[in-house]
Amino acid sequence: MWWIANALNIPLSVETVCVFTAPVFSAYAAWATYFLTKEIKGTGAGLTAAALIAMVPSYISRSVAGSYDNEAVAIFALILTFYLYVKTLNTGSLFYTTLNALAYFYMVCSWGGYTFIINLIPMHVLLCIMTGRFSSRLYIAYAPLVILGTILAALVPVVGFNAVMTSEHFASFLVFVILHVTALVHYIKRILTPKTYRMALTMVLTIGTVGALTLVAILVALVAASPTKGWSGRSLSLLDPTYASKYIPIIASVSEHQPPTWPSYFMDINILAFLIPAGIIACFSPLSDSSSFAVLYMVTSVYFSGVMVRLMLVLAPAACILAGIALSEAFGTLTYSIKYQQIPTLSNEPVSEEKTTALKSAIDSSFKSVVPKDSNKEKTKVEGDEKVKEPVKEKTSKRIRKKEKEIAEKHVEKQVERKPLVLPLEASAVGIVLLILLGSFYVIHCVWAAAEAYSAPSIVLSSQMSDGSVHVFDDFREAYAWLRHNTDENDKVASWWDYGYQTTAMANRTVIVDNNTWNNTHIATVGMAMSSPEKEAWEIYQSLDVKYVFVIFGGLVGYPSDDINKFLWMVRIGGGVFPHIREPDYLRDNQYRIDSMATPTMLNSLMYRLSYYRFAEATMDGNGYDRVRRTEIGKKHFKLAYFEEVFTTQHWMVRIYKLKPSKNRQRGKNKRKTKAVSKKITQKPIKSLKNPWSS
């Protein structure tokens, strides 16, 4: 995009192109949704679906200007791949299936969620085969996609041989084999007699069963050799919602990977949730290959969105497609009722006999034209040497003509005399008004969500006061500015990995872990430090050459996404690498508490001490009431021995501490011994030591 703009003499920086990449591709996604829905149910449904996805909050959250997430591009690639697949299903064109393979390659380059495509399309192909909807168009739509798509996917360095070695792709190969077996059976059935076909079918089934068992044995051997049975951690966390929390806590700790609540569905797709069932019903009248694909896409995306909040993004296009179909069908029915009730010939006025007679005569003449020319000719019969002409038997043809004529006359009488089955005028008008109001509420909600929830930067928080004014919480920028101006540029800063990118970009300081840390041991080390007592945590940070540590705390102002609420995930991640960190030590009767009933391990952890240091002094009545946890803290008055507070933001949301140097840590006997040794040394004459490196 930057190259094209500069080729057209439009001087744009790379940063500007990145800012506007997501909105541009969201427009492309609306176009792709239109074409996909048009292939499924027509132009009207396509336009409605495009209008819905242009405003749906779930997609706006990932496609606002300045959103550097690749998911804005990936959703366009996802819908484009599905459109080209459905287009090939409807046309049977090799041109479109080649474009489909290229779109799939683009999706593989864009996002790791390409495995959703390479599993959903085989599921649909298998569904078509099982329901007896096999056709040459289905074969053309799928077989080239598997071959070309797999070859192209293997060219992507991140994927490589995983395109043929991991279990995420085995379903596509298995359905590929089933498709060819089905095609072979249909071909044999077409060219052989029924008896020979039964013999050939027995042979094919025998050979196919042996081949299938051999293939399954090979796959089982390959899968058994892998500890995760050939599945990646991402796929297992989707198939088993409890897998991530048990084995990969770092994935489960991300808020986007938590299961969504019912209000989040209403927030992200709003009224579309109520229109989806109507869209599914509309897809069954009539059911086609493309409409069955839309239903299958909807069902699978609902399941995956129920596993992770993040995958609501995959649900949004399916919801817009089915809601667009439902709205289009509803508007079509209601406007059809109003339109045809206004036609005079369909009113209660009597129809003249002349019009009825004219229609019947037209039907009669049309049936006469269908009769073969040879039907009234005389048939010649040879009797001896003479040719005798006898009339042709027209008994059968006359009976058929008479029956068809009676059916046609009844059809004409119904068309002329009976009104079409439509809704009453008043009900149709009320229904259209209600649908318009429903769409208006959807637009209002989408504009509000875009303005309030997704347009403001996440680093600057705001809340509305009782008098209607807006109070801004700018603590994050305040803390990063302090780090930038009051610390050395070589100082290392430690915090939980959620704030790594922000610290690097806004404070320009080196961090221990950030959002792109692939080494789980690094993150577990920080989690162990936060979970350990103060002295042990100080030693860990000293070994990492850390000078400053900061925590996010929302107990004073009621900010729920603070580190105390995330603390159990730090314990789980740290315990996954260091077994001496055990989650039950931080729980009282399996409950996470920070009040007087909290465990000593919890009260003495570094996270607790850094968060609640001097907190009781900051509260109005001095009782240390935590507004997020809605309870008084258990340990109110304590001092820090190994850390010193250097900065706390205005609303206490960011608290920065500096590690004290090791020489200040000597106490008691060790301190006295050090003083005695120093006195002995001062009493002796100090000899000058020769520098061994001097000449």
Secondary structure, DSSP 8 states (H G I E B T S, - for coil): -HHHHHHTT----HHHHHHHHHHHHHHHHHHHHHHHHHHHH-HHHHHHHHHHHTT-HHHHHHHSTT---THHHHHHHHHHHHHHHHHHHHH--HHHHHHHHHHHHHHHHH-TTHHHHHHHHHHHHHHHHHTT---HHHHHHHHHHHHHHHHHHHTSTTTTTHHHHSGGGHHHHHHHHHHHHHHHHHHHHHHS-HHHHHHHHHHHHHHHHHHHHHHHHHHHHHHHTSTTTT--HHHHHHHSTTHHHHH-HHHHTSGGGS---HHHHHHHHTTHHHHHHHHHHHHTTT--HHHHHHHHHHHHHHHHHHH-GGGHHHHHHHHHHHHHHHHHHHHHHHHHHHHHHS-GGGSS----HHHHHHHHHHHHHHHHHHS-GGGGS-EEEEETTEEEEE----HHHHHHHHHHHHHHHHHHHHHHHS------HHHHHHHHHHHHHHHHHHHHHHHHHIIIIISS-TTSEEEE-TTS-EEEE-HHHHHHHHHHHHS-TT-EEE--GGGHHHIIIII--EES--TT---HHHHHHHHHHHHSBHHHHHHHHHHTT--EEEEE--TTTT-SSSHHHHHHHHHHHHHHH-TT--GGGG-BTTB---STTS-HHHHTBHHHHHHHTTHHHHSSSSS-EETTTTEE-S--S---SSEEEEEE-TTSSEEEEEE--GGGG--HHHHHHHHHHHHHHHHS-------TT--
